[in-house]
């Protein structure tokens, strides 16, 4: 079984992936971390050297490679992975897509307290982060809603999510 966790940056996808992997005896994969290992650069450095388009291309390539060459894992995907229709189709082909539907105010609070390693908001002040995050979230939300399952960590437990996935 392959489970893809999608949602906005700071939604808690990486932590949730580890929890699900432990509970379901799956391998946990963080897509951003895999890209960093492969390139030897941080996500911020990749954005700086290749731009967002270059990063998105790497992201799609790694998503595809990992999906085609592995099985039985849970993957924390980057916040923008669902903006690419080809990525959505690939994830639908290989597994189950879960939208980690963390409240926007919670996301903003997390990002304003720690925006390190977040190239899209790096160097922005609190009010600018709030504005940028609001715009990006509004843009990406229709893509996130294409997921097979929505999961709200404030209202549901990991066990609730595992139950949803098994029923899927």
N, C-alpha and C positions, 0 to 999 in steps of 0.2 A: 504494500500500500504506500502510495506517495501522497503527502499532504503538503500543500503550499500555503503558507501564511502570508497574506497580503494586508496592506493597510498603510496608513500614513506614517511618516518617520516619527519615532518616539511613541508608537502605539503599544510597544511591548512585545513585538513579534519574536525577537531573539530569545528573550526569557521564556516566552510561551513555548517556543520550539523545543527548548531544553526540557521543559516540564512534560510536554506531550511525549517526547522521545523516551524519557525515563518511564513514564506510565505505560506506554504502548510497546516498549522494547524496540524502538526504532532508532536509526541514526539521526542525529540533529545536524543540519547543515545551515550555515549562515552564508547566503549568496555573496554579500559584500565581503565577508572575510575570505571566501574562496577566491574572489577576484584579487584581493590584496595579496594573498599568498602567491597566486599565479604571476602577478605583475611585479611583485616586490615593492609596490607603492601603496600608500594609503589612498582611500577614496578621494580625499581632498587633493592629493597630489595628482591623481588621475584626472580629476575635474580641471585642475590647473593646466596640465600638460595637453590634454586631449579635448577639453571642453565637455559639456554635458552630453552632446551627441556622441562623442567618442566613448564616454563612459557607458551610455545606453547600449551602444553596439557591443561592447565587452559583456555587459550584463546579459543581453539576449543570447550571445554565444555561449556563455557559461551556463545559463539556465538550460539551454538546449542540450549541451554536452552532458551535464550532470543528469538531466532527466532521461536521456537516451541510454546512459551507461551505468545507471544505478537503479536499485529498487529498494523499497521499504525504508523510506526516510521521511523526515519532516523538515521542510526548508523555510527559513525566515527570508522572505524576499525583500528587496529594497522597495521603498515607498513609491517609486515611479514605474515599477515593472509592469503594472496593469495598464499603463497608458499606451502600450504597444499591443495592438490586436493580435499580432502573430504570437506574442508571449502568452496571451490569454488562451488562444487556440491550442498551443503546445501544452499548457498546464491542464486544460480540459481533457486533452488526449491521454495524458499520462497519470493524472491523479485528481484529487479533490482540492478545490480552491476555497480557502477560508478567509473571509474578511474580518480582521481584528478591528472591530468597530469601537475604538476608544473615543470617548468624548473629546470634542475639539478643545474645550477649555483645559482639560487635563493635558492634552498634547502641547498646547501653548505654554502652560505652566512648566512642563518638563523641558521644553526647548529654550525658554527664556532663562531657566536656571543652568542649562548646560547645552550650548550650541556647538561645542567642539565636535569635530569630525562630521559636520553637517554643511557641506559646501554650498548648498542653496541658500543658507541663512547666515553663513559665516561672516562675522564682522558687522552684523546688523544690531541696532539697539533694540531694546525691549518692544517699543511701539512698532518699529519696522518689522520685527519678527512676527508680531501679532498680525500685522497687515499682510505680509508675504505668505504666512502659513494659512491665513484665512482664504486668500486667493487660490493658492495651490490646492488646498483641501476641497474647495468648491469645484475646481477644475477636475480633480481626480475622483471625487465621490461617485459619479456615474460609472466609472470604470470599476471601482471597488465593488459596486453593487452587482456586477456581473459574476461575482463569486457564487459558488454552490451553497455556501453556508455563511451566515453572519454570526459573529460571536462578540458579545459585549462583556469584557472582563470585569466591569464594575457590577454587572447583574448576574453573571453566570460563572460557575466554577470550571476548572479544567475538566472535571468529571462530566459536567454537562456537555462540554464540547466533544469529549470522546464519545459520549452517548449519541450525539447528533451525527458524528462522523460514521459510526457503526451502522446507524439507521439509513444513512445515505445510500 
